[in-house]
Amino acid sequence: MGTTNNEDLLLQHELAVMEGILESKEQYRKIVKAAIARWVKDFQAGHIEIKTVDDLKKLIEIDIELQKDGL
């Protein structure tokens, strides 16, 4: 009986941790998406030159990583 309780508690803890990770990933995606939108806006306004495209590439790579289901 004690083992089942322990297993249930462990499962609840693991679910809570997963939920926290998923929430964090979603928040990070919002930040990255906002940064990408700002980069595009600045690029269109002529504030960013084509030689700084590496910044956009990094943002896109981060966004893709956050979208991966690594669970």
C-alpha positions in Angstrom: 0.0 0.0 0.0 2.8 2.4 0.9 4.5 1.8 -2.5 1.4 2.8 -4.4 1.2 6.1 -2.4 4.8 6.8 -3.1 4.4 6.0 -6.8 1.3 8.3 -7.0 3.2 11.1 -5.3 6.2 10.6 -7.6 3.9 10.6 -10.7 2.1 13.8 -9.4 5.5 15.5 -8.9 6.7 14.5 -12.4 3.5 15.8 -13.9 3.9 19.1 -12.0 7.4 19.4 -13.2 6.4 18.7 -16.8 3.6 21.2 -16.6 6.1 23.9 -15.3 8.5 23.1 -18.2 5.7 23.4 -20.8 4.6 26.7 -19.3 8.1 28.1 -19.3 8.7 27.0 -22.9 5.5 28.8 -24.0 6.6 31.9 -22.2 10.0 31.8 -23.8 8.4 31.3 -27.3 6.4 34.4 -26.7 9.6 36.4 -26.0 11.3 34.9 -29.0 8.4 35.6 -31.3 8.2 39.2 -30.1 12.0 39.6 -30.7 11.6 38.1 -34.2 8.7 40.5 -35.0 10.8 43.4 -33.7 13.8 42.4 -35.7 11.7 42.2 -38.9 10.1 45.6 -38.1 13.6 47.2 -37.6 14.9 45.5 -40.7 12.0 46.9 -42.8 12.6 50.3 -41.3 16.2 50.2 -42.5 17.7 50.1 -38.9 19.2 46.7 -39.5 21.6 45.8 -42.3 21.7 42.5 -44.1 25.0 41.6 -42.4 23.2 41.2 -39.0 21.0 38.4 -40.2 22.8 36.1 -37.9 20.8 37.5 -35.0 17.5 36.6 -36.8 18.9 33.1 -37.5 19.7 32.6 -33.8 16.2 33.7 -32.8 14.6 31.4 -35.3 16.8 28.5 -34.1 15.8 29.2 -30.5 12.1 29.2 -31.5 12.4 25.9 -33.4 14.2 24.3 -30.4 11.4 25.5 -28.1 8.8 24.0 -30.4 10.4 20.6 -30.4 8.7 18.1 -28.2 11.6 16.9 -26.2 9.4 15.2 -23.6 
